[in-house]
């Protein structure tokens, strides 16, 4: 694993500052070559649920997939290969007119009770399941340090699930 990390850590990019060069490191799971890890959960077993979430979230995410790294959290947002969220924030601050966006991949912990609740709602109340999917996506954005599109709408959405 150290050799893989060492290889990945050598891929850096440089950002020119006002009077110096800043060096930064961005690692993606693909950089670490984690694909050789045994996959406990098969995507095919959860394909309907993942497709349902992608359809419910629309353009909010580029992909929904099973996470192999989450243990206690229900979701996380990753950027995949290419531009990272840190790079997106940098370019948004420096050149907002470019509108550069990182890919948004929602990774789901299928062993988490939140996913189980969404799955149960998908069978009995699809509209409620769509709300759960929205909550999970917004939680993933917040955890990743990304802004949510409508904070007031998010709180209304949470409150609608309590009624």
C-alpha positions, -999 to +999 in steps of 0.1 A: +000+000+000+029+024+008+042+020-028+008+028-042+005+058-020+040+070-028+033+067-065+000+086-061+016+113-039+041+121-067+012+134-088+009+170-078-001+202-095+013+237-091-008+269-087+010+302-092+004+327-065+012+364-064+049+359-057+054+322-051+044+287-062+020+268-040+022+230-042-009+209-036-017+173-037-050+157-048-056+120-044-085+101-059-094+066-050-083+056-085-049+071-078-045+047-049-055+017-071-080+004-046-099-016-072-081-048-062-099-047-028-125-074-024-159-060-030-184-071-003-215-057-019-222-061-056-237-031-074-260-055-093-277-064-060-286-027-054-289-016-090-326-007-087-320+014-056-290+032-071-309+039-103-338+052-083-315+076-064-299+088-096-332+095-112-346+112-080-315+134-078-313+142-115-285+167-124-275+170-087-251+140-091-233+125-120-233+090-105-246+070-075-226+040-064-219+018-034-191+030-012-164+006-001-149+030+024-179+042+045-184+024+078-205+048+100-217+075+077-246+069+053-231+088+023-202+108+010-196+129-021-165+122-042-152+139-073-137+109-091-108+115-115-099+149-128-109+180-110-112+178-072-136+198-051-106+218-038-097+227-074-133+237-081-133+260-051-101+276-062-113+282-097-146+295-085-128+321-063-103+331-090-122+328-122-159+323-114-170+330-150-154+297-161-180+277-141-156+248-137-172+219-117-159+187-104-178+155-111-202+147-083-203+110-073-227+101-044-213+071-026-238+052-005-233+029+025-258+002+019-254-011+054-265+021+070-300+025+086-306+056+065-302+036+033-325+009+047-351+036+055-349+049+019-352+014+006-383+006+027-399+039+016-390+031-021-413+001-019-441+017+001-440+055-007-417+064-036-423+102-031-410+098+005-380+078-008-372+107-032-371+130-002-347+107+016-325+106-015-325+145-015-316+145+022-287+121+017-273+140-012-274+173+008-257+156+037-230+143+014-225+179+000-222+193+035-197+167+046-176+174+015-177+211+023-198+219-008-227+244-006-262+231-008-284+247-035-313+258-012-306+257+026-341+269+034-356+242+011-333+216+028-347+225+063-383+224+049-375+190+034-362+176+067-393+189+085-416+174+059-402+140+068-410+144+105-447+150+099 
